[in-house]
Amino acid sequence: MGQDSRDAGRKPASARLLSSRPTEQRGHPSTGRIVKLLIGQSHGYIRLRGGRAIYFHRSDVQEGTAFNELVVGDAVTFELLEDRVSGARAIRVIRRPKRR
């Protein structure tokens, strides 16, 4: 019996790896205000009501909100993703409309 007969019913290794990955990271809905932006480094920080500062990267900003147009003080909604290795991170960041 050769290699082919043992692996006949198995998926290729690359397909097994892809199917075991989560399709999408999900976090807890949260709101806060931008307290620091480092445009040249492509990231910033959002402060929650309790005073905790959360990191976000420009790639975490959703379409319709441009990272370069964000300013300190903007109110934002996001999903808070807690990671044991790298800490808390804001994903799916969206600027909330300004109140009049």
Chimera marker file (.cmm) of the C-alpha trace (Angstrom):
<marker_set name="trace">
<marker id="1" x="0.000" y="0.000" z="0.000" r="1" g="1" b="0" radius="0.5"/>
<marker id="2" x="1.354" y="3.358" z="-0.988" r="1" g="1" b="0" radius="0.5"/>
<marker id="3" x="0.970" y="6.878" z="0.295" r="1" g="1" b="0" radius="0.5"/>
<marker id="4" x="-1.988" y="7.504" z="-2.033" r="1" g="1" b="0" radius="0.5"/>
<marker id="5" x="-4.249" y="4.836" z="-0.506" r="1" g="1" b="0" radius="0.5"/>
<marker id="6" x="-3.737" y="6.109" z="3.085" r="1" g="1" b="0" radius="0.5"/>
<marker id="7" x="-4.537" y="9.735" z="2.227" r="1" g="1" b="0" radius="0.5"/>
<marker id="8" x="-7.406" y="9.019" z="-0.192" r="1" g="1" b="0" radius="0.5"/>
<marker id="9" x="-10.161" y="10.424" z="2.044" r="1" g="1" b="0" radius="0.5"/>
<marker id="10" x="-8.210" y="13.220" z="3.716" r="1" g="1" b="0" radius="0.5"/>
<marker id="11" x="-8.165" y="16.887" z="2.871" r="1" g="1" b="0" radius="0.5"/>
<marker id="12" x="-4.822" y="18.404" z="1.871" r="1" g="1" b="0" radius="0.5"/>
<marker id="13" x="-2.904" y="19.981" z="4.771" r="1" g="1" b="0" radius="0.5"/>
<marker id="14" x="-3.590" y="23.522" z="3.536" r="1" g="1" b="0" radius="0.5"/>
<marker id="15" x="-7.357" y="22.894" z="3.479" r="1" g="1" b="0" radius="0.5"/>
<marker id="16" x="-7.272" y="21.464" z="7.022" r="1" g="1" b="0" radius="0.5"/>
<marker id="17" x="-5.440" y="24.554" z="8.281" r="1" g="1" b="0" radius="0.5"/>
<marker id="18" x="-7.843" y="26.974" z="6.638" r="1" g="1" b="0" radius="0.5"/>
<marker id="19" x="-10.942" y="25.184" z="7.865" r="1" g="1" b="0" radius="0.5"/>
<marker id="20" x="-9.723" y="25.231" z="11.487" r="1" g="1" b="0" radius="0.5"/>
<marker id="21" x="-9.229" y="29.011" z="11.564" r="1" g="1" b="0" radius="0.5"/>
<marker id="22" x="-12.035" y="31.185" z="12.907" r="1" g="1" b="0" radius="0.5"/>
<marker id="23" x="-13.818" y="32.965" z="10.100" r="1" g="1" b="0" radius="0.5"/>
<marker id="24" x="-13.940" y="36.334" z="11.827" r="1" g="1" b="0" radius="0.5"/>
<marker id="25" x="-12.889" y="37.811" z="15.154" r="1" g="1" b="0" radius="0.5"/>
<marker id="26" x="-15.741" y="39.187" z="17.212" r="1" g="1" b="0" radius="0.5"/>
<marker id="27" x="-15.526" y="41.528" z="20.184" r="1" g="1" b="0" radius="0.5"/>
<marker id="28" x="-17.838" y="43.224" z="22.672" r="1" g="1" b="0" radius="0.5"/>
<marker id="29" x="-19.626" y="46.394" z="21.436" r="1" g="1" b="0" radius="0.5"/>
<marker id="30" x="-18.185" y="49.480" z="23.128" r="1" g="1" b="0" radius="0.5"/>
<marker id="31" x="-17.962" y="53.256" z="22.813" r="1" g="1" b="0" radius="0.5"/>
<marker id="32" x="-15.276" y="55.757" z="23.698" r="1" g="1" b="0" radius="0.5"/>
<marker id="33" x="-13.305" y="58.820" z="22.595" r="1" g="1" b="0" radius="0.5"/>
<marker id="34" x="-10.031" y="59.031" z="20.742" r="1" g="1" b="0" radius="0.5"/>
<marker id="35" x="-7.350" y="60.327" z="23.111" r="1" g="1" b="0" radius="0.5"/>
<marker id="36" x="-4.180" y="59.832" z="21.071" r="1" g="1" b="0" radius="0.5"/>
<marker id="37" x="-3.392" y="59.472" z="17.355" r="1" g="1" b="0" radius="0.5"/>
<marker id="38" x="0.001" y="58.603" z="15.936" r="1" g="1" b="0" radius="0.5"/>
<marker id="39" x="-0.669" y="59.128" z="12.224" r="1" g="1" b="0" radius="0.5"/>
<marker id="40" x="2.908" y="58.318" z="11.131" r="1" g="1" b="0" radius="0.5"/>
<marker id="41" x="2.820" y="55.043" z="13.073" r="1" g="1" b="0" radius="0.5"/>
<marker id="42" x="-0.718" y="54.185" z="11.884" r="1" g="1" b="0" radius="0.5"/>
<marker id="43" x="-2.316" y="53.656" z="15.278" r="1" g="1" b="0" radius="0.5"/>
<marker id="44" x="-4.018" y="55.391" z="18.146" r="1" g="1" b="0" radius="0.5"/>
<marker id="45" x="-5.784" y="54.955" z="21.480" r="1" g="1" b="0" radius="0.5"/>
<marker id="46" x="-9.422" y="55.155" z="22.546" r="1" g="1" b="0" radius="0.5"/>
<marker id="47" x="-10.404" y="55.923" z="26.145" r="1" g="1" b="0" radius="0.5"/>
<marker id="48" x="-13.376" y="54.071" z="27.634" r="1" g="1" b="0" radius="0.5"/>
<marker id="49" x="-15.675" y="55.730" z="30.162" r="1" g="1" b="0" radius="0.5"/>
<marker id="50" x="-13.893" y="53.916" z="32.986" r="1" g="1" b="0" radius="0.5"/>
<marker id="51" x="-10.594" y="55.549" z="31.975" r="1" g="1" b="0" radius="0.5"/>
<marker id="52" x="-8.968" y="52.534" z="30.306" r="1" g="1" b="0" radius="0.5"/>
<marker id="53" x="-7.076" y="53.267" z="27.048" r="1" g="1" b="0" radius="0.5"/>
<marker id="54" x="-7.497" y="50.767" z="24.197" r="1" g="1" b="0" radius="0.5"/>
<marker id="55" x="-5.136" y="50.387" z="21.210" r="1" g="1" b="0" radius="0.5"/>
<marker id="56" x="-6.367" y="50.435" z="17.597" r="1" g="1" b="0" radius="0.5"/>
<marker id="57" x="-4.584" y="50.218" z="14.241" r="1" g="1" b="0" radius="0.5"/>
<marker id="58" x="-5.540" y="52.026" z="11.036" r="1" g="1" b="0" radius="0.5"/>
<marker id="59" x="-6.562" y="48.662" z="9.534" r="1" g="1" b="0" radius="0.5"/>
<marker id="60" x="-9.211" y="48.377" z="12.291" r="1" g="1" b="0" radius="0.5"/>
<marker id="61" x="-11.045" y="51.488" z="11.058" r="1" g="1" b="0" radius="0.5"/>
<marker id="62" x="-14.143" y="50.555" z="9.044" r="1" g="1" b="0" radius="0.5"/>
<marker id="63" x="-14.963" y="51.825" z="5.563" r="1" g="1" b="0" radius="0.5"/>
<marker id="64" x="-16.711" y="55.171" z="5.634" r="1" g="1" b="0" radius="0.5"/>
<marker id="65" x="-14.323" y="56.433" z="8.310" r="1" g="1" b="0" radius="0.5"/>
<marker id="66" x="-10.846" y="57.451" z="7.142" r="1" g="1" b="0" radius="0.5"/>
<marker id="67" x="-8.031" y="57.015" z="9.675" r="1" g="1" b="0" radius="0.5"/>
<marker id="68" x="-6.384" y="60.268" z="8.537" r="1" g="1" b="0" radius="0.5"/>
<marker id="69" x="-9.616" y="62.199" z="9.176" r="1" g="1" b="0" radius="0.5"/>
<marker id="70" x="-9.964" y="61.110" z="12.805" r="1" g="1" b="0" radius="0.5"/>
<marker id="71" x="-9.083" y="63.713" z="15.440" r="1" g="1" b="0" radius="0.5"/>
<marker id="72" x="-8.499" y="63.585" z="19.184" r="1" g="1" b="0" radius="0.5"/>
<marker id="73" x="-11.855" y="63.919" z="20.918" r="1" g="1" b="0" radius="0.5"/>
<marker id="74" x="-13.915" y="62.101" z="18.253" r="1" g="1" b="0" radius="0.5"/>
<marker id="75" x="-16.526" y="59.749" z="19.697" r="1" g="1" b="0" radius="0.5"/>
<marker id="76" x="-16.268" y="56.248" z="18.227" r="1" g="1" b="0" radius="0.5"/>
<marker id="77" x="-18.005" y="52.897" z="18.428" r="1" g="1" b="0" radius="0.5"/>
<marker id="78" x="-15.983" y="49.709" z="18.162" r="1" g="1" b="0" radius="0.5"/>
<marker id="79" x="-15.730" y="46.098" z="19.219" r="1" g="1" b="0" radius="0.5"/>
<marker id="80" x="-13.418" y="45.419" z="22.152" r="1" g="1" b="0" radius="0.5"/>
<marker id="81" x="-11.320" y="42.325" z="21.540" r="1" g="1" b="0" radius="0.5"/>
<marker id="82" x="-9.547" y="40.935" z="24.603" r="1" g="1" b="0" radius="0.5"/>
<marker id="83" x="-6.430" y="38.905" z="23.794" r="1" g="1" b="0" radius="0.5"/>
<marker id="84" x="-4.375" y="37.191" z="26.497" r="1" g="1" b="0" radius="0.5"/>
<marker id="85" x="-1.154" y="37.556" z="24.515" r="1" g="1" b="0" radius="0.5"/>
<marker id="86" x="-1.254" y="41.074" z="23.081" r="1" g="1" b="0" radius="0.5"/>
<marker id="87" x="-3.845" y="42.724" z="25.342" r="1" g="1" b="0" radius="0.5"/>
<marker id="88" x="-7.018" y="44.614" z="24.498" r="1" g="1" b="0" radius="0.5"/>
<marker id="89" x="-7.609" y="45.984" z="21.005" r="1" g="1" b="0" radius="0.5"/>
<marker id="90" x="-10.399" y="47.926" z="19.323" r="1" g="1" b="0" radius="0.5"/>
<marker id="91" x="-11.629" y="46.462" z="16.028" r="1" g="1" b="0" radius="0.5"/>
<marker id="92" x="-14.274" y="47.713" z="13.578" r="1" g="1" b="0" radius="0.5"/>
<marker id="93" x="-13.798" y="51.334" z="14.688" r="1" g="1" b="0" radius="0.5"/>
<marker id="94" x="-16.418" y="53.775" z="13.360" r="1" g="1" b="0" radius="0.5"/>
<marker id="95" x="-16.630" y="57.504" z="14.087" r="1" g="1" b="0" radius="0.5"/>
<marker id="96" x="-19.994" y="58.459" z="15.565" r="1" g="1" b="0" radius="0.5"/>
<marker id="97" x="-21.811" y="61.435" z="14.047" r="1" g="1" b="0" radius="0.5"/>
<marker id="98" x="-21.140" y="64.714" z="15.841" r="1" g="1" b="0" radius="0.5"/>
<marker id="99" x="-23.984" y="66.075" z="17.944" r="1" g="1" b="0" radius="0.5"/>
<marker id="100" x="-25.340" y="69.492" z="17.120" r="1" g="1" b="0" radius="0.5"/>
<link id1="1" id2="2" r="1" g="1" b="0" radius="0.2"/>
<link id1="2" id2="3" r="1" g="1" b="0" radius="0.2"/>
<link id1="3" id2="4" r="1" g="1" b="0" radius="0.2"/>
<link id1="4" id2="5" r="1" g="1" b="0" radius="0.2"/>
<link id1="5" id2="6" r="1" g="1" b="0" radius="0.2"/>
<link id1="6" id2="7" r="1" g="1" b="0" radius="0.2"/>
<link id1="7" id2="8" r="1" g="1" b="0" radius="0.2"/>
<link id1="8" id2="9" r="1" g="1" b="0" radius="0.2"/>
<link id1="9" id2="10" r="1" g="1" b="0" radius="0.2"/>
<link id1="10" id2="11" r="1" g="1" b="0" radius="0.2"/>
<link id1="11" id2="12" r="1" g="1" b="0" radius="0.2"/>
<link id1="12" id2="13" r="1" g="1" b="0" radius="0.2"/>
<link id1="13" id2="14" r="1" g="1" b="0" radius="0.2"/>
<link id1="14" id2="15" r="1" g="1" b="0" radius="0.2"/>
<link id1="15" id2="16" r="1" g="1" b="0" radius="0.2"/>
<link id1="16" id2="17" r="1" g="1" b="0" radius="0.2"/>
<link id1="17" id2="18" r="1" g="1" b="0" radius="0.2"/>
<link id1="18" id2="19" r="1" g="1" b="0" radius="0.2"/>
<link id1="19" id2="20" r="1" g="1" b="0" radius="0.2"/>
<link id1="20" id2="21" r="1" g="1" b="0" radius="0.2"/>
<link id1="21" id2="22" r="1" g="1" b="0" radius="0.2"/>
<link id1="22" id2="23" r="1" g="1" b="0" radius="0.2"/>
<link id1="23" id2="24" r="1" g="1" b="0" radius="0.2"/>
<link id1="24" id2="25" r="1" g="1" b="0" radius="0.2"/>
<link id1="25" id2="26" r="1" g="1" b="0" radius="0.2"/>
<link id1="26" id2="27" r="1" g="1" b="0" radius="0.2"/>
<link id1="27" id2="28" r="1" g="1" b="0" radius="0.2"/>
<link id1="28" id2="29" r="1" g="1" b="0" radius="0.2"/>
<link id1="29" id2="30" r="1" g="1" b="0" radius="0.2"/>
<link id1="30" id2="31" r="1" g="1" b="0" radius="0.2"/>
<link id1="31" id2="32" r="1" g="1" b="0" radius="0.2"/>
<link id1="32" id2="33" r="1" g="1" b="0" radius="0.2"/>
<link id1="33" id2="34" r="1" g="1" b="0" radius="0.2"/>
<link id1="34" id2="35" r="1" g="1" b="0" radius="0.2"/>
<link id1="35" id2="36" r="1" g="1" b="0" radius="0.2"/>
<link id1="36" id2="37" r="1" g="1" b="0" radius="0.2"/>
<link id1="37" id2="38" r="1" g="1" b="0" radius="0.2"/>
<link id1="38" id2="39" r="1" g="1" b="0" radius="0.2"/>
<link id1="39" id2="40" r="1" g="1" b="0" radius="0.2"/>
<link id1="40" id2="41" r="1" g="1" b="0" radius="0.2"/>
<link id1="41" id2="42" r="1" g="1" b="0" radius="0.2"/>
<link id1="42" id2="43" r="1" g="1" b="0" radius="0.2"/>
<link id1="43" id2="44" r="1" g="1" b="0" radius="0.2"/>
<link id1="44" id2="45" r="1" g="1" b="0" radius="0.2"/>
<link id1="45" id2="46" r="1" g="1" b="0" radius="0.2"/>
<link id1="46" id2="47" r="1" g="1" b="0" radius="0.2"/>
<link id1="47" id2="48" r="1" g="1" b="0" radius="0.2"/>
<link id1="48" id2="49" r="1" g="1" b="0" radius="0.2"/>
<link id1="49" id2="50" r="1" g="1" b="0" radius="0.2"/>
<link id1="50" id2="51" r="1" g="1" b="0" radius="0.2"/>
<link id1="51" id2="52" r="1" g="1" b="0" radius="0.2"/>
<link id1="52" id2="53" r="1" g="1" b="0" radius="0.2"/>
<link id1="53" id2="54" r="1" g="1" b="0" radius="0.2"/>
<link id1="54" id2="55" r="1" g="1" b="0" radius="0.2"/>
<link id1="55" id2="56" r="1" g="1" b="0" radius="0.2"/>
<link id1="56" id2="57" r="1" g="1" b="0" radius="0.2"/>
<link id1="57" id2="58" r="1" g="1" b="0" radius="0.2"/>
<link id1="58" id2="59" r="1" g="1" b="0" radius="0.2"/>
<link id1="59" id2="60" r="1" g="1" b="0" radius="0.2"/>
<link id1="60" id2="61" r="1" g="1" b="0" radius="0.2"/>
<link id1="61" id2="62" r="1" g="1" b="0" radius="0.2"/>
<link id1="62" id2="63" r="1" g="1" b="0" radius="0.2"/>
<link id1="63" id2="64" r="1" g="1" b="0" radius="0.2"/>
<link id1="64" id2="65" r="1" g="1" b="0" radius="0.2"/>
<link id1="65" id2="66" r="1" g="1" b="0" radius="0.2"/>
<link id1="66" id2="67" r="1" g="1" b="0" radius="0.2"/>
<link id1="67" id2="68" r="1" g="1" b="0" radius="0.2"/>
<link id1="68" id2="69" r="1" g="1" b="0" radius="0.2"/>
<link id1="69" id2="70" r="1" g="1" b="0" radius="0.2"/>
<link id1="70" id2="71" r="1" g="1" b="0" radius="0.2"/>
<link id1="71" id2="72" r="1" g="1" b="0" radius="0.2"/>
<link id1="72" id2="73" r="1" g="1" b="0" radius="0.2"/>
<link id1="73" id2="74" r="1" g="1" b="0" radius="0.2"/>
<link id1="74" id2="75" r="1" g="1" b="0" radius="0.2"/>
<link id1="75" id2="76" r="1" g="1" b="0" radius="0.2"/>
<link id1="76" id2="77" r="1" g="1" b="0" radius="0.2"/>
<link id1="77" id2="78" r="1" g="1" b="0" radius="0.2"/>
<link id1="78" id2="79" r="1" g="1" b="0" radius="0.2"/>
<link id1="79" id2="80" r="1" g="1" b="0" radius="0.2"/>
<link id1="80" id2="81" r="1" g="1" b="0" radius="0.2"/>
<link id1="81" id2="82" r="1" g="1" b="0" radius="0.2"/>
<link id1="82" id2="83" r="1" g="1" b="0" radius="0.2"/>
<link id1="83" id2="84" r="1" g="1" b="0" radius="0.2"/>
<link id1="84" id2="85" r="1" g="1" b="0" radius="0.2"/>
<link id1="85" id2="86" r="1" g="1" b="0" radius="0.2"/>
<link id1="86" id2="87" r="1" g="1" b="0" radius="0.2"/>
<link id1="87" id2="88" r="1" g="1" b="0" radius="0.2"/>
<link id1="88" id2="89" r="1" g="1" b="0" radius="0.2"/>
<link id1="89" id2="90" r="1" g="1" b="0" radius="0.2"/>
<link id1="90" id2="91" r="1" g="1" b="0" radius="0.2"/>
<link id1="91" id2="92" r="1" g="1" b="0" radius="0.2"/>
<link id1="92" id2="93" r="1" g="1" b="0" radius="0.2"/>
<link id1="93" id2="94" r="1" g="1" b="0" radius="0.2"/>
<link id1="94" id2="95" r="1" g="1" b="0" radius="0.2"/>
<link id1="95" id2="96" r="1" g="1" b="0" radius="0.2"/>
<link id1="96" id2="97" r="1" g="1" b="0" radius="0.2"/>
<link id1="97" id2="98" r="1" g="1" b="0" radius="0.2"/>
<link id1="98" id2="99" r="1" g="1" b="0" radius="0.2"/>
<link id1="99" id2="100" r="1" g="1" b="0" radius="0.2"/>
</marker_set>
